Amino acid sequence: MKDVKVAIVGSGGIANIYAIALKTISAVDIVACASPTEEHIASFASRFDIPRRFTEYRKMLEMDAIDLVVIGTPNHLHAQITVEAASAGKHVVCVKPLCMNLFEADEMIEACRRANVRLMYGENICFEPKYVKLKEICDSGALGDVFLLKQSSKHGGPPTEWFWDLSKSGGWATMDLGCHALQFFRWICKNEEPESIFAEMANCVHAREQRGDDESIIIVNFRNGLRAITETSWAKKGGFEDKAEAYGTKGVSYAYMPMGMTLDTYSEIGYQKKHYVSENVPPGWTYATYEEEWHYGFPQMFRHFTDCILNDTDPVVTGEDGRKVMEMMLAAYESANKGCKVYFPFEKEVEKPIDLWLHNK
Ligand SMILES: NC(=O)c1ccc[n+]([C@@H]2O[C@H](COP(=O)([O-])OP(=O)(O)OC[C@H]3O[C@@H](n4cnc5c(N)ncnc54)[C@H](O)[C@@H]3O)[C@@H](O)[C@H]2O)c1
């Protein structure tokens, strides 16, 4: 089978997970990588045995022998890199959140459409085996009519430095973790349109450093009557939490991510995991993970995206999905600011979602 030649932009947390996942796919050849700091990109290239490395991604995009560009950079760079990669004729996988606002989302979608390349939204939640099973149970009718969904991801705060800078992150818990939940809801209810959204947000433990939303509760009403609730947090002490629940007229199903992928472990000095899920794990009882990339669906996601390129088929998660999630996040920040429900469509133009919440505060 023909290889898909992949180039990765970024060499930090998610880029490492992406490289590990891509290395599991025989039809993938990682041919190049780019990140601004020579020391970082050199060690990344050597860790994953990548032949070409660049400190300027634009130079990398000049390479003919790239089919797919995979973006794992801070949020404010997603749009510009996508547009330039598409203009260079490469397919794109852009990590979540898609970008900073709807204008950027439209630019990305249009650039890929014009260049006749695919824009695939790197939302791994739709590939996590436990959540895939939950969707299968819902779709089978075993729960009757599903009337309520819940999904929560929580941890203790910004995973890396640039998140503190709102001009680079665009928002905090809602933008970073809420985007997973909103796409999860859309995916489970087969892309049903949202009717309204209500949100409350707060800054509970980081107020001294920055004004972002470190606690966020969002309720979505879909047009088919289904309600969905997400509680996302960067204020939760004691490690990572990630769970989903589905309630139907004939049953219920709980999918708690860490259960079944952890070892309950007590340590007086804590347990430091190399990737992102159990960052900031304190001393005491910890939940040591294994095969994290697989449990979080990353190899499965890239296998699917690679198949889409090789077979010219539509991906499960597209740029349009990322745009819809962006619209929902914008509406959530607006609702948290106004203290009332916000109705769709919601097409407000702002530089970054959190501006709508911080406005007049
Ligand atoms: N489950 C997930 O899908 C998931 C998990 C974690 C992070 N993320 C997303 O991944 C993205 C990156 O987050 P992270 O935690 O990996 O951050 P990070 O700080 O660990 O890595 C960011 C990388 O981008 C590189 N970079 C910065 N400017 C660049 C430029 N101009 N050109 C090329 N590279 C540049 C940095 O050098 C660094 O290697 C964010 O959008 C975040 O939301 C997604």
The ligand as an SDF file (V2000), in Angstrom:
LIG
                    3D

 44 48  0  0  0  0  0  0  0  0999 V2000
   -6.2750   15.5190   23.5740 N   0  0  0  0  0  0  0  0  0  0  0  0
   -5.7400   16.3780   22.7400 C   0  0  0  0  0  0  0  0  0  0  0  0
   -6.0470   16.3560   21.5740 O   0  0  0  0  0  0  0  0  0  0  0  0
   -4.7540   17.4120   23.2250 C   0  0  0  0  0  0  0  0  0  0  0  0
   -4.0030   17.2120   24.3990 C   0  0  0  0  0  0  0  0  0  0  0  0
   -3.0680   18.1850   24.7610 C   0  0  0  0  0  0  0  0  0  0  0  0
   -2.9080   19.3290   23.9820 C   0  0  0  0  0  0  0  0  0  0  0  0
   -3.6840   19.5050   22.8710 N   0  0  0  0  0  0  0  0  0  0  0  0
   -3.5340   20.6890   22.0020 C   0  0  0  0  0  0  0  0  0  0  0  0
   -2.2470   20.6510   21.4080 O   0  0  0  0  0  0  0  0  0  0  0  0
   -1.8090   21.9640   21.1400 C   0  0  0  0  0  0  0  0  0  0  0  0
   -0.4030   22.1250   21.7180 C   0  0  0  0  0  0  0  0  0  0  0  0
   -0.4660   21.9110   23.1170 O   0  0  0  0  0  0  0  0  0  0  0  0
    0.7500   21.2070   23.8980 P   0  0  0  0  0  0  0  0  0  0  0  0
    0.2290   20.8560   25.2300 O   0  0  0  0  0  0  0  0  0  0  0  0
    1.3660   20.1700   23.0470 O   0  0  0  0  0  0  0  0  0  0  0  0
    1.7290   22.4610   24.0300 O   0  0  0  0  0  0  0  0  0  0  0  0
    3.3110   22.4220   24.1720 P   0  0  0  0  0  0  0  0  0  0  0  0
    3.7150   23.7490   24.6920 O   0  0  0  0  0  0  0  0  0  0  0  0
    3.7390   21.2020   24.9160 O   0  0  0  0  0  0  0  0  0  0  0  0
    3.8060   22.2700   22.6650 O   0  0  0  0  0  0  0  0  0  0  0  0
    3.6100   23.2880   21.7340 C   0  0  0  0  0  0  0  0  0  0  0  0
    4.6480   23.1210   20.6380 C   0  0  0  0  0  0  0  0  0  0  0  0
    4.4220   24.0630   19.5970 O   0  0  0  0  0  0  0  0  0  0  0  0
    5.6750   24.5720   19.1810 C   0  0  0  0  0  0  0  0  0  0  0  0
    5.5530   25.8440   18.5130 N   0  0  0  0  0  0  0  0  0  0  0  0
    5.3120   27.0660   19.0610 C   0  0  0  0  0  0  0  0  0  0  0  0
    5.3630   28.0170   18.0860 N   0  0  0  0  0  0  0  0  0  0  0  0
    5.6060   27.3730   16.9280 C   0  0  0  0  0  0  0  0  0  0  0  0
    5.7740   27.7970   15.5770 C   0  0  0  0  0  0  0  0  0  0  0  0
    5.6840   29.0770   15.2210 N   0  0  0  0  0  0  0  0  0  0  0  0
    6.0640   26.8740   14.6440 N   0  0  0  0  0  0  0  0  0  0  0  0
    6.1600   25.5840   14.9650 C   0  0  0  0  0  0  0  0  0  0  0  0
    6.0140   25.1060   16.2240 N   0  0  0  0  0  0  0  0  0  0  0  0
    5.7350   26.0100   17.1830 C   0  0  0  0  0  0  0  0  0  0  0  0
    6.4550   24.6740   20.4960 C   0  0  0  0  0  0  0  0  0  0  0  0
    7.8390   24.7900   20.2290 O   0  0  0  0  0  0  0  0  0  0  0  0
    6.0770   23.3480   21.1430 C   0  0  0  0  0  0  0  0  0  0  0  0
    6.9030   22.3120   20.6600 O   0  0  0  0  0  0  0  0  0  0  0  0
   -2.8510   22.9010   21.7290 C   0  0  0  0  0  0  0  0  0  0  0  0
   -3.7020   23.3450   20.7140 O   0  0  0  0  0  0  0  0  0  0  0  0
   -3.6270   22.0200   22.7120 C   0  0  0  0  0  0  0  0  0  0  0  0
   -4.9670   22.4240   22.8640 O   0  0  0  0  0  0  0  0  0  0  0  0
   -4.5650   18.5430   22.4700 C   0  0  0  0  0  0  0  0  0  0  0  0
  1  2  1  0
  2  3  2  0
  2  4  1  0
  4  5  1  0
  4 44  2  0
  5  6  2  0
  6  7  1  0
  7  8  2  0
  8  9  1  0
  8 44  1  0
  9 10  1  0
  9 42  1  0
 10 11  1  0
 11 12  1  0
 11 40  1  0
 12 13  1  0
 13 14  1  0
 14 15  2  0
 14 16  1  0
 14 17  1  0
 17 18  1  0
 18 19  2  0
 18 20  1  0
 18 21  1  0
 21 22  1  0
 22 23  1  0
 23 24  1  0
 23 38  1  0
 24 25  1  0
 25 26  1  0
 25 36  1  0
 26 27  1  0
 26 35  1  0
 27 28  2  0
 28 29  1  0
 29 30  1  0
 29 35  2  0
 30 31  1  0
 30 32  2  0
 32 33  1  0
 33 34  2  0
 34 35  1  0
 36 37  1  0
 36 38  1  0
 38 39  1  0
 40 41  1  0
 40 42  1  0
 42 43  1  0
M  CHG  2   8   1  16  -1
M  END
$$$$
